[in-house]
Amino acid sequence: MTQDARPDRHALLEFQALLAQIAVLRSEGDADRFTADDRYRWVLHRLWIAAGNEALAFTQAIGQPVRADRTRANLYDLRNHLARSRLPDIDESLVRRFT
């Protein structure tokens, strides 16, 4: 495996691709689908976790704390909430607002 010459760029490209997938899913559903379709909601959870991971990877690549930028900090906080919570404990209204 080779070392990534531009890990910051790689993280931004991954982040952009994840946001594009979230936008596609958002356009395919609504609040009713989010509530009724477990798989749809689960996929959005996983995409937001991955987006938060890329936000963290980007800040690490540029040597900046994740809290230095509000948008990246918010994504990282959502990622932590989704990744560390049991499904019944997830604040779904928060996920809907982000989506």
C-alpha positions as CSV (number, residue, x, y, z in Angstrom):
1,M,0.0,0.0,0.0
2,T,1.3,3.4,-0.9
3,Q,1.2,6.5,1.3
4,D,-1.4,9.1,0.2
5,A,0.4,12.1,-1.0
6,R,-2.5,14.4,-0.3
7,P,-4.6,13.0,2.5
8,D,-6.4,16.3,2.9
9,R,-7.6,16.1,-0.7
10,H,-8.5,12.5,-0.4
11,A,-10.6,13.2,2.7
12,L,-12.4,16.1,0.9
13,L,-13.2,13.9,-2.1
14,E,-14.5,11.2,0.0
15,F,-16.5,13.7,2.0
16,Q,-18.0,15.2,-1.2
17,A,-19.0,11.7,-2.5
18,L,-20.7,10.9,0.8
19,L,-22.6,14.2,0.8
20,A,-23.7,13.4,-2.7
21,Q,-25.1,10.0,-1.7
22,I,-26.9,11.6,1.3
23,A,-28.4,14.2,-1.1
24,V,-29.6,11.4,-3.4
25,L,-31.3,9.5,-0.6
26,R,-32.8,12.7,0.7
27,S,-34.4,13.4,-2.7
28,E,-35.8,9.8,-2.7
29,G,-37.6,10.1,0.6
30,D,-39.3,12.4,3.1
31,A,-40.0,12.5,6.8
32,D,-42.7,9.8,6.5
33,R,-40.2,7.4,4.7
34,F,-37.6,8.2,7.3
35,T,-40.0,7.2,10.1
36,A,-41.4,4.1,8.4
37,D,-38.4,2.6,6.5
38,D,-35.8,1.2,8.9
39,R,-33.4,0.4,6.1
40,Y,-33.6,3.9,4.7
41,R,-32.9,5.4,8.1
42,W,-30.1,3.0,8.8
43,V,-28.3,3.8,5.5
44,L,-28.5,7.5,6.3
45,H,-27.1,6.8,9.8
46,R,-24.1,5.0,8.3
47,L,-23.5,7.7,5.6
48,W,-23.5,10.4,8.3
49,I,-21.1,8.4,10.4
50,A,-18.8,8.1,7.4
51,A,-19.1,11.8,6.6
52,G,-18.1,12.6,10.2
53,N,-15.1,10.3,9.9
54,E,-14.0,12.1,6.8
55,A,-14.5,15.5,8.5
56,L,-12.1,14.2,11.2
57,A,-9.7,12.8,8.7
58,F,-9.5,16.2,6.9
59,T,-8.9,18.2,10.1
60,Q,-6.1,15.7,11.1
61,A,-4.6,15.9,7.6
62,I,-4.3,19.7,7.8
63,G,-3.2,19.7,11.4
64,Q,-6.3,21.5,12.7
65,P,-8.5,20.4,15.7
66,V,-11.9,19.2,14.6
67,R,-13.5,21.8,16.8
68,A,-11.8,24.7,14.8
69,D,-14.5,24.6,12.2
70,R,-18.2,24.6,13.3
71,T,-19.4,22.6,10.4
72,R,-16.8,19.8,10.8
73,A,-17.4,19.9,14.6
74,N,-21.1,19.4,14.1
75,L,-20.6,16.5,11.7
76,Y,-18.1,14.9,14.1
77,D,-20.6,15.3,16.9
78,L,-23.4,13.7,14.9
79,R,-21.0,10.9,14.0
80,N,-20.2,10.3,17.6
81,H,-23.9,10.3,18.6
82,L,-24.8,7.8,15.8
83,A,-21.8,5.6,16.2
84,R,-22.0,5.3,20.0
85,S,-25.7,5.1,20.6
86,R,-28.0,2.1,20.6
87,L,-30.6,2.5,17.9
88,P,-33.4,3.2,20.4
89,D,-31.3,6.0,21.9
90,I,-30.6,7.9,18.7
91,D,-32.2,11.3,18.3
92,E,-33.9,10.8,15.0
93,S,-35.1,14.4,14.8
94,L,-31.4,15.4,14.8
95,V,-30.6,13.1,12.0
96,R,-33.6,14.3,10.0
97,R,-32.5,17.9,10.5
98,F,-29.0,17.2,9.2
99,T,-30.4,15.3,6.3
